[in-house]
Amino acid sequence: MNTQDWHPADIVAALHKQGTTVAALSRESGLSSSTLANVLKRAWPKGEWIIARRLNMHPAQIWPSRYFDMRGRMTERKPRNTPDWDELVSKDGYDI
């Protein structure tokens, strides 16, 4: 397991390869154009999932320090106020 988080520039580059930007993805998600950029600097589960889903991966692959404890066990992190969250995540079928 890789324990080092992706560098913010690598996240931005990966989004560019998908044909989008952080600002555009933020707007697509119903957020202000600069809101999603916050996830590049600090933990925010909702934003992490928005970016990870666009990159077709689990956010733990991008930010392992935010999703694994000191013993290497995955911690549960999900956005608040998202009633259909468990259904959404189960559809993704990510296997970490």
CYANA upper distance limits for C-alpha pairs under 8 A (distance plus 0.5 A):
  2 ASN  CA     61 GLN  CA      8.37
  2 ASN  CA     64 PRO  CA      7.69
  3 THR  CA     64 PRO  CA      6.00
  3 THR  CA     65 SER  CA      6.83
  4 GLN  CA     63 TRP  CA      7.86
  4 GLN  CA     64 PRO  CA      7.01
  4 GLN  CA     65 SER  CA      7.36
  5 ASP  CA     61 GLN  CA      8.43
  5 ASP  CA     62 ILE  CA      6.20
  5 ASP  CA     63 TRP  CA      5.03
  5 ASP  CA     64 PRO  CA      6.29
  5 ASP  CA     65 SER  CA      6.91
  6 TRP  CA     10 ASP  CA      6.78
  6 TRP  CA     11 ILE  CA      7.20
  6 TRP  CA     62 ILE  CA      5.94
  6 TRP  CA     63 TRP  CA      6.98
  7 HIS  CA     11 ILE  CA      7.13
  8 PRO  CA     12 VAL  CA      6.80
  8 PRO  CA     40 LEU  CA      6.06
  8 PRO  CA     41 LYS  CA      8.36
  9 ALA  CA     13 ALA  CA      6.57
 10 ASP  CA     14 ALA  CA      6.55
 11 ILE  CA     15 LEU  CA      6.78
 12 VAL  CA     16 HIS  CA      6.77
 12 VAL  CA     21 THR  CA      7.39
 12 VAL  CA     22 VAL  CA      7.23
 13 ALA  CA     17 LYS  CA      6.76
 14 ALA  CA     18 GLN  CA      7.00
 14 ALA  CA     55 LEU  CA      7.76
 15 LEU  CA     19 GLY  CA      6.99
 15 LEU  CA     20 THR  CA      5.99
 15 LEU  CA     21 THR  CA      6.31
 15 LEU  CA     22 VAL  CA      7.62
 15 LEU  CA     54 ARG  CA      8.12
 15 LEU  CA     55 LEU  CA      7.47
 16 HIS  CA     20 THR  CA      5.59
 16 HIS  CA     21 THR  CA      6.27
 18 GLN  CA     54 ARG  CA      8.29
 18 GLN  CA     55 LEU  CA      7.85
 20 THR  CA     24 ALA  CA      6.72
 20 THR  CA     25 LEU  CA      7.13
 21 THR  CA     25 LEU  CA      6.57
 22 VAL  CA     26 SER  CA      6.53
 22 VAL  CA     33 SER  CA      8.28
 22 VAL  CA     34 SER  CA      8.38
 22 VAL  CA     36 LEU  CA      6.96
 22 VAL  CA     37 ALA  CA      6.84
 23 ALA  CA     27 ARG  CA      6.80
 23 ALA  CA     32 SER  CA      8.46
 23 ALA  CA     33 SER  CA      4.99
 23 ALA  CA     34 SER  CA      6.35
 23 ALA  CA     35 THR  CA      8.41
 23 ALA  CA     36 LEU  CA      7.50
 23 ALA  CA     37 ALA  CA      7.89
 24 ALA  CA     28 GLU  CA      6.64
 24 ALA  CA     33 SER  CA      7.12
 25 LEU  CA     29 SER  CA      6.67
 25 LEU  CA     33 SER  CA      8.46
 25 LEU  CA     36 LEU  CA      8.25
 25 LEU  CA     51 ILE  CA      8.33
 26 SER  CA     30 GLY  CA      7.10
 26 SER  CA     31 LEU  CA      5.69
 26 SER  CA     32 SER  CA      6.82
 26 SER  CA     33 SER  CA      5.76
 26 SER  CA     34 SER  CA      7.55
 26 SER  CA     35 THR  CA      7.05
 26 SER  CA     36 LEU  CA      5.75
 27 ARG  CA     31 LEU  CA      5.60
 27 ARG  CA     32 SER  CA      6.36
 27 ARG  CA     33 SER  CA      5.78
 29 SER  CA     50 ILE  CA      8.18
 31 LEU  CA     35 THR  CA      6.75
 31 LEU  CA     36 LEU  CA      7.90
 32 SER  CA     36 LEU  CA      8.29
 34 SER  CA     38 ASN  CA      8.09
 36 LEU  CA     40 LEU  CA      8.42
 36 LEU  CA     47 GLY  CA      6.38
 37 ALA  CA     41 LYS  CA      8.08
 38 ASN  CA     42 ARG  CA      6.70
 38 ASN  CA     44 TRP  CA      8.27
 39 VAL  CA     43 ALA  CA      6.28
 39 VAL  CA     44 TRP  CA      6.15
 39 VAL  CA     47 GLY  CA      6.35
 39 VAL  CA     48 GLU  CA      6.81
 43 ALA  CA     48 GLU  CA      8.16
 43 ALA  CA     66 ARG  CA      7.51
 44 TRP  CA     48 GLU  CA      6.61
 44 TRP  CA     79 PRO  CA      8.25
 45 PRO  CA     49 TRP  CA      6.67
 45 PRO  CA     77 ARG  CA      6.89
 45 PRO  CA     78 LYS  CA      6.08
 45 PRO  CA     79 PRO  CA      5.72
 46 LYS  CA     50 ILE  CA      6.82
 46 LYS  CA     78 LYS  CA      7.40
 46 LYS  CA     79 PRO  CA      5.37
 46 LYS  CA     80 ARG  CA      8.47
 47 GLY  CA     51 ILE  CA      6.83
 48 GLU  CA     52 ALA  CA      6.52
 48 GLU  CA     59 PRO  CA      6.30
 49 TRP  CA     53 ARG  CA      6.32
 49 TRP  CA     58 HIS  CA      7.82
 49 TRP  CA     59 PRO  CA      6.35
 50 ILE  CA     54 ARG  CA      6.98
 51 ILE  CA     55 LEU  CA      6.89
 51 ILE  CA     59 PRO  CA      8.26
 52 ALA  CA     56 ASN  CA      6.56
 52 ALA  CA     57 MET  CA      5.73
 52 ALA  CA     58 HIS  CA      6.13
 52 ALA  CA     59 PRO  CA      5.55
 52 ALA  CA     62 ILE  CA      7.93
 53 ARG  CA     57 MET  CA      6.40
 53 ARG  CA     58 HIS  CA      7.51
 53 ARG  CA     59 PRO  CA      8.46
 57 MET  CA     61 GLN  CA      7.38
 57 MET  CA     94 TYR  CA      7.39
 58 HIS  CA     62 ILE  CA      7.92
 58 HIS  CA     94 TYR  CA      6.57
 58 HIS  CA     96 ILE  CA      8.00
 59 PRO  CA     63 TRP  CA      6.47
 59 PRO  CA     64 PRO  CA      8.17
 59 PRO  CA     67 TYR  CA      8.39
 60 ALA  CA     64 PRO  CA      5.11
 60 ALA  CA     65 SER  CA      8.32
 60 ALA  CA     66 ARG  CA      7.57
 60 ALA  CA     67 TYR  CA      5.84
 60 ALA  CA     68 PHE  CA      8.15
 60 ALA  CA     96 ILE  CA      8.32
 61 GLN  CA     96 ILE  CA      8.33
 63 TRP  CA     67 TYR  CA      7.30
 64 PRO  CA     68 PHE  CA      6.36
 65 SER  CA     69 ASP  CA      8.07
 67 TYR  CA     74 MET  CA      6.08
 67 TYR  CA     75 THR  CA      5.80
 67 TYR  CA     76 GLU  CA      7.71
 67 TYR  CA     77 ARG  CA      7.53
 68 PHE  CA     72 GLY  CA      5.85
 68 PHE  CA     73 ARG  CA      5.75
 68 PHE  CA     74 MET  CA      4.83
 68 PHE  CA     75 THR  CA      5.99
 69 ASP  CA     73 ARG  CA      5.95
 69 ASP  CA     74 MET  CA      6.90
 69 ASP  CA     75 THR  CA      6.98
 78 LYS  CA     85 TRP  CA      8.08
 79 PRO  CA     85 TRP  CA      8.29
 84 ASP  CA     88 LEU  CA      6.72
 85 TRP  CA     89 VAL  CA      6.70
 86 ASP  CA     90 SER  CA      6.58
 87 GLU  CA     91 LYS  CA      6.84
 88 LEU  CA     92 ASP  CA      7.34
 89 VAL  CA     93 GLY  CA      7.65
